Structure formats: structure tokens, C-alpha cells
Amino acid sequence: MSEKILNPLDKKLSGEIKIPGDKSISHRSVILGSLARGITKVTNFLDGEDCLRTVNAFRDMGVTIQKDGTNLVIESKGVTGLTKPTKQLDFGNSGTTTRLMLGILAGLPFSTTIYGDASLSKRPMNRVVNPLRQMGANIDGDDNGNLLPLSVSGSKLRGINYTLPVKSAQVKSAILLAGLLAEDETSVTEEIPTRNHTENMLQAFGADITSDGYTTTITGKHELKATDVYVPGDISSAAFFLVAGAIVPDSKLTLKNVGLNKSRTGIIDVLQLMGADLVIQNEKTIGGENIGDIQISFGPLKGITIEGEIIPRLIDEIPVIALLATQADGTTIIKDAEELRVKETDRITAVIDVLTTFGASVTPTEDGMIIEGKTTLTGGNAASYDDHRIAMMAAVASLITKDEVIIDDISCISISYPGFFKDLKSLT
């Protein structure tokens, strides 16, 4: 346990920071770089625990991956060069590693056992396992393959046409990666588009893939070719500083080189709808991903309703959006966010617990919450729930509380943002 005591901020936040690499794109750069023949160079890789789980998994399968800070060099012989790991694969707390790797391991010509920590072992895997079984995968484990540990016996996969029953980019990605190894075509259809980093990167690596925004089709047995990847700053990590800049009086921040993929910018839309003073500058496109600098300043905010198609574009940011809503005039309602209940923890329960501990008026619903603002936050003892986004939300809240905030364990923050407190200090 790594407890953290935080005192309220008695000054504004100002300056600029470079946001660390996007977690989703970092995972995918390692996965596709390891499946592609040749040498792939990755710049601005997220040096966090989750992404290193993916690195170690492919190292255990014979891929040469050299790491120098936030730069990687991946040397691979392609899919046929992958070898059976000599030990069980430990995915720690990484749901992304687990679900995406299941899609790959299902189509490789050897057997593997995967496991994770106590938190990951409670997260549902049948949403991935069931469609993979339709493709011919052999996956066994607790609760009929719903819970880790899982044993995967690689087999010949066949393409399927699959409509996602849940709004999950991880499920979509797992099926597309399995489709890369399968016979014929695999199509995935979603009613509400989720983040499309996998599709963008598959295209960059030379996959035979098409998408109309709702249905994505990939042709199997098409060899990938190595390419260089630049990882933009993670907008999910930037969200904590966007909210901090919006709620700490007199603050003005600039966040550099942030990913602005339209499937991920729901947090920006929410801030603007709530009346935040936000400006995007220096926009450009690198490797199919939009990137820019975001300037955020303190100002008055108003409550809104957040629901429907925007939810998949900000699902990971909802904890800190809930904090934002406590400082907005009026009521903010969050709906259609039932996916929060199967994240690293039940994030609806965790958010309600932390914010009500701090004196906020927040009411849970089955698929979201209702937040009454504007509220003076008191501070107190906060449980992180071993969830990086809950811990960082509590830390940002401490900037405006009347009294100190004590977070029971901040070690989980290293999963996605090892330098979080260093960056926060640089702005004070």
C-alpha cells in the first residue's frame, strides 16, 4: 500500500506539460509490431505497467523488443515466427492486454495459459471468449471461460460476421485480431462506434481492412509489414488536467501533443457543452491519428445530460467528469454508462463513494449517476479501489477541497501515468 496525503492548493495552476503516450495505442503498437515482419520503431510509448505486460508477453513468445525510455524497437519474423511461451503469461491488471491477446492466442499453433491479479481475475471475459469460440477457438477456464486464469489451445479459426452486444473497443479489437489469423473474412458491426485505434493501425501495417464507421471487415492470412509508430499523448490522461484547469480558480494550462481521435474526444465535447474555456491549437495528423495542443482555463460551468452515442467516446473519463460536474451550476445526469461496472472496479460505486466522502451530492443509477452542483468539497479519506482513474480523480479533487485528502493507495496510478504527481507539481 502506498498512501498519499494531499493538501488543498492555495494557488492557481499554470504552465504546460507533455501528456504521456496513449495507453490504447501503445498496446496496439506492440501487438501489431510483433505480428508484422521486419523492424517496427515506436516513439512516445507509454512506459506504464499495463503496456509493459503486452511487451513481456511477446518477448515470452520470441519477439525481440528493445526499450530505451519511451522508445521501442520491435524485431519480428511475423506471425509464423512466434513461439510457445515457456511459462504462463502474467497480464497483471491489464484488461486490454488480456482481451486483445485472447484474439491472437486463439489462432496460434500452440497452447498458452494466461492469468492476472485479483482485480483482473474478476473482470468478465465471456464477451470476448464467446465470439472467439464461434470462430473455432478452444478456450477454457473458470465460470465456463468467463474468468481468469484461462487456457487457450490455438486452433484454425474461421471468419464470422459479428454484431457487438456491448459497447467495447476491446471486444471489437479482439475479434479483428483473430480475424487477421482466420480463414476468409471477419466482420464486426457496432451500433454505436467505439474507439478505432485498432482499425487505423491495422491499416498502417498493411492489413486488408475496410470500415464504414459501423461495420469493419478484415481479410485473414494477410501478412503485416513493419512500420514506424508515433504514439500521441493519451487524452484519457489529459482529462485529469483538463478538469483541474477548469475547476481551480484562475488556472490556465496547455497540454501538448494530445491525441484528438474523434472516437476519443467526448471529454472535450463535454467541457465545451458545460461552458469551459477550451481552445485546441497546432492540429496535425500523424499515422492516421489527429494530434494537437489543448489550452484550458478556469471559468463558470453548467450542468448537462451526458448520454447515448457520446458515452463510448468518454467512458474512461467519466470518473473525472463526475468531479467536474460537482463544480458546475445545476444538475448533471450521466446515462448509458453501464460499462463502468465492469472496469478495473465498479466505477459507478467507486465514484459515488469518493465524491460523497468529499461532501458532493451524487446519486447512483443502474447505468450512471446524478450529480448536483455547485458543491464545496470538504476532503477526507478516499479509497482508490486499486483503480488508477479513481486515484487520479481523488488527487485532482484535493486541489479544491477545504481540508486534506488522504488516498489509501496510489501505486495503481503507475498503470497508466507513472509521472502524474511530477507533472501535477510542475503546474503548481
N, C-alpha and C positions, 0 to 999 in steps of 0.2 A: 504493500500500500504506500502511495506517495501523496500525503496530504498537502494541500496548498492553502495558505491564509492570504486573502486579498483585501486590501483596504480600499475604500471609496476613492475615486480620483478627484483631486481638488483643482484640476486644471483641464484645459481643452486638449484634444488630440490633434496633432498636426504633423505634416510631413508626407513621405511616400515610402512604399515598400514594394518589393517584388514578391508576388504570391508564388509559393512553390508549385511544382508541376502537378497537372491534373491526375488524380488517382485513377480514374477510369481509363484514360488514355495511356497512362504508364503501364497498367496491367496489360492492355491490348498490344502495346508496342513490344513487350517481351514475348507474349504469346505468338504473335504473327512473325516477329523476327526469328523466333525459334522454329517455326514451321516453314519458313522460307529458306530457299537455298542461297547461300552466299553470306556476305557480311553486312549486318544492319547496325548503323550507328544511331543511338538515341541521345538526344540532348535535352536537358532540364527534366530528367527522370525524377519522380518523387521518391526520395530516399526514406520512405516510411515502412513500418513493419509489414503492412498488408502487401505492398508491392514486392517486397523482398521475399515473401512467401512464394510468389509466382516465379521470381528469379531462381530461387533454390529448387523449385520443382523441376524446372527444365535443366538445371545443372545436374540434378539427380538422374535425368534421362539422357545425359551425354552431350548436351549443348554447352559450348564454351562461351561463357559470359564474363567479360572483364568489366569491372566497375571502377570508375575514378570520380568520386564525389557524386555529382548528379549526371554524369555521362556514362553510357554503356556502349560496349562493343560486343555484338552478338554474332558468333560464327557458327553456322549451322549447315548440315548436309541435307536439310529438308526433312519432310515427314518420315521418309524411309530411313533416315539416319538416327531417329530416336530409339533409345534402348530401354529395356526394362529396368526400372529403378531397383537398387539392391536393398531398399528399406521402404517402410511405409512412408507416405508423403504427409507431412505435417502442415496443414494450412492455417494453423493458429486461429485468429479471429476473422479471417478474410472470407466473407461470403462471395465476393467477386471471384477470387481465385477458385473457390470450390465449384461454383456453378458453371463458370466458363470452362474449367479444366475437365469437368464431367463430360462436356460435349466432345472434347478431344480424346480423352482416355477411352471413351466408349468405342472409338473407331481405330484404336491402335492394336497391333497384333500381339499383345501381352496383357497380363493381369496385374492389377495395382490395387492397393488398399490405401484409402485416404482417411484422415481424421483431423480434428481440430480441438480448440479449447472448449471449456464448459459452455460458454455463451454460444459459440458456433454450433455446438452439438445439439442445441435446442431449436435451431432455425430450420424451417421446412425445406426439404429438397425434392419432394414429390412433384412440385411444379416444373422441375427440370427432368427428373427421373422418368415421369410418365410419358412425355413426348419422345424422350430418347428410347424408351422401350418400344414405342411404336415404330421407331426406326430400326429396331432389331438389337438394341443394346442389352447386355446382361449386367445388371446392377442389383446387388443385394445388400441389405443392412437392416438396422433396427426399424421397427414400425413399417415393415414392407418396403424398405429403402427410402423412407422419409427422413430419417435422422442419421447423422454420422455416428460411428465410422461406417464407411461404405466400401464394399469390394466391387471392383469393376473388371470384368473379363472382356477384353477387347474382342470385337466381332465385326463381321461385314455389315455395314449399315446401308439402308435403302432410303431414298428421299421420300419426304412426306409433304403434304400441304397442311399447315397447322395454323389455327386461329388462337391467339393468346387469350386465355381466360382471365389473366391478371395483367395489370399494367406494369410490366417488368422488362427493362432492357437486359437484365442478366439472363432471363429465360430466353428471350429472343436471340441473344448472342450465343448462348449455349447450343441452340438448335442450328443456327447458321454455321458455327464452327464444326458441329457434327456433319452438317450438310457438305462442308468442304471435303470431308473424308468419305462421304457416302456415294453410292451409285446414283446416277441420274440427277434430277433437280429437286431441291428442297425450297419450299415457300413458307414464309411466316407472315401472317396478317394480324394487324393490331387495330382495334377500333379507335384508340387514341394514341398517336405516335409518342414513343419514348425516345430517349437519347440515342443518337445514331452514330456514335463513335466507331462501333464495330463495322458498320457498313462503309463509312468513309475510309477506314484503314484497310479493310479488305480490298477495296478498290485501288488504293495506293500501292498495295503489294501485288496487284495484278490478278486478283480473283475475277472469275466470270460471274458478276453480280449486278443485278438491276433492282431499282426500287422506285415506286411511285409515291413514296411517303407513308403508305399504309401497308402495302404488300412488298416484301423483299424476297427475291428469288436468287439462289446461288446454285451453280452447276458444280457437282463434285468431281474429284480426281483431277483438279486443275492446279498445277504446281505454282506455288507462290515464289516470287523473286524478291530478294533482299532490297530494301530501300531505306534511306535515312528518315528519321522521325524527329520532329521538334515538338516537345510537349508544352502546350500553353499553360499558363497559371490556372489553378483549379478554382472555378467560380464558386464551388461549394465551400472552399476555404476562404475565399474572398468575402463571402457573405457575412462572416462574423465581423469583419472590419467595416463592411458597408453599413451594417446595423449600428456598430459602435459610432461611426461618423455621423449617423443620422440622429442618434439619441443623446450623445454627450454634448452639452451646450458649447456653442462657439467653435466646434471642431470643423476641420477641413482636411480631407485625406485624398491622396492619389494612389491607386493600386495599379501597378504596372504589369503589362503583358498578360492580361486575364483572358481566358477562353470565353468567346462570345457565341458559341454554337447555339443556334436558335432553339434547339431541343433542351437547352440547359438554362436559359436566361429568364426563367419565371421570376426569380428573385428581383431582377431589375424591373420587370413589369410591375410587380407588387409595390416596390419602393416608389415608382413613379405614380401609380394609382393612389398611393397613400399621401402623395404630395411632396415626397422627398426631393431635395435639391441635388440631382444627379446628372452628370454630364459624361458622355463617352467620347474619347479622343483617340487620335492616331490608330484608326482601324486598319487592319490588313488581313490577308488570308495566307496561311502557311500550311501546306499539306492537306488542304481541304477543310481546315479549321479556322474560323474567324477569331481574331485576337485584337485586343485594344486596351487602352488605359481607362480606368473609371475614376472619376472625381466625385466625391460625396461630401456634402456639407450639412451641418445641423440646421434643422428648421421644423416648423409645425407639421404634424402628421394627422391623418384622419382614418378612422376605421373603415374597413371594406369587407366584402364577402369574397372568399377565395375558394373556388370550386371548379369542377369539370375538367376541361382539357388542359388547363394550366398546371394541374396537380403533378403529373409526371415530370414536368419541367422544373419543379422545385421541391420534389419530395424530400430530398436530403436537407433542405434549408428550412423546413417547417419549424424545427425547434427554435432557431434564432428568429424566425419570422414571428413566432408567438411572443418572444421577448419584445420585439419591435412593436407589436400590437398593444402591449401594456403601456406604451408611451404615446399612443395615438388617441385623439379625441373620439369618443363614441365606441361602438361595438364592432369587433372583427370576428367573423364567422369563418371557420375552416371546415370544409366538407370534402367528401370523396377521397379521404386520405387514409383508408383502412390499411394500406400497405405499411403504414408506420408501426403497426402492431407486430410485424414480423421482421423488423430490422435487428440491429445488434441487441436491442431490447425492445419492449413495448414502449415506443417513444411517446405515444399519447399519455400513457400512465406516468412516464418519467418526466415529461414536460410539465404536466399538471402538478406533480409532487414538488419539483424545484421551484416553479413560479409561485405556487401558493405558499410555500415555505417563505418566500421573499415578500409575501404580502399582496400578490397580484390576485385579481378576481378572474379565475379561469375555470370553466365548467367542461368536463369531458363529454363527448358524444361517441357513439359507436365508431364513426368514421372521421372524427376530428375533434374540434373544441370551439368554445365560445369565449372570447376574451373581452372583458370590459376595461376601457381606458378612460382617461389617463390616470395611472396609478403611481403613487410614490412607493418605491420598493425599499424594504427595510433591511434585507440581508439575512444572514443566518447560516446554518449548516446544510450543505447541499450534497446529495448523493449523486455521483457521476454515473451510476449504474454500469460502470465499466464500458461506457459508450463515449467515444471521442466527441461526438457532436453535442451531447448533453453537457459534458465537462466544459467545452469551449463556450457554450451558451451561458452557463453559470458564471464563467470568468468575465464575459462581456457584461453581464448584468451587474457584476461587482463594481463596474466603473461608475454606476449611478445610484447604488444603494446608499442608505443613510449610515449603515453600520457595516462591519467587516463581513466578508463571505468566506466560509471555510468549506473547501471542496474535499471530500474524503479521499479521492484518488485521482490524480491527473495523469498517471502513467499511460492511460489509454489514448491520450492525445497524440502520442508518437505514432499511432496507426496511420494518421493522415497528415499531421502537421507538427513534426518534431520541433520546429523553431518558433512555435506560436507565441510563447511568452517573450522570447527575444524580440520578435517583431513588434509585439504589443508595447514593450518597454521603449523601443526606439521611437514610438509615436508620442510618448509622454515626456 
